[in-house]
Amino acid sequence: MRDIMLPNAPLTRTRRLAPKRQMRERRTAQALILFGIVLAAVELYVILGSL
């Protein structure tokens, strides 16, 4: 019956991320955001400093 209703559905359930992996990904995302903010600040400093 399931094959008739959802022909393209996966046979296994989608797995949730493990808590440790989820925390590592969150820390990585926060580090990338912080790096972007610092990079933007340095770029503004260089641009405004050259005027």
C-alpha positions in Angstrom: 0.0 0.0 0.0 2.8 2.4 0.8 4.4 1.8 -2.5 1.3 2.8 -4.3 0.8 6.0 -2.3 4.4 7.2 -2.2 6.4 5.7 -5.0 9.4 8.0 -4.5 9.5 7.9 -0.7 12.6 6.4 0.9 12.2 3.1 2.6 14.1 4.2 5.7 13.2 7.0 8.0 15.4 10.1 7.9 17.9 10.1 10.8 18.3 13.1 13.0 21.8 14.6 13.6 23.6 13.3 16.7 23.8 15.9 19.5 27.6 16.1 19.3 27.5 16.7 15.6 24.8 19.2 15.9 26.8 21.1 18.5 29.9 21.0 16.3 28.0 22.3 13.3 26.5 25.1 15.4 30.0 26.1 16.6 31.3 26.1 13.1 28.4 28.3 11.9 29.1 30.7 14.8 32.8 30.8 13.9 32.0 31.5 10.3 29.6 34.3 11.2 32.2 35.9 13.5 34.9 35.6 10.8 32.6 37.4 8.4 31.9 40.2 10.8 35.6 40.7 11.5 36.4 40.6 7.8 33.7 43.2 7.0 35.1 45.5 9.8 38.6 45.2 8.4 37.4 46.0 4.9 35.6 49.1 6.2 38.7 50.2 8.1 40.8 49.8 5.0 38.3 51.7 2.8 37.6 54.5 5.2 41.3 54.7 6.1 42.3 55.4 2.5 40.0 58.4 2.1 
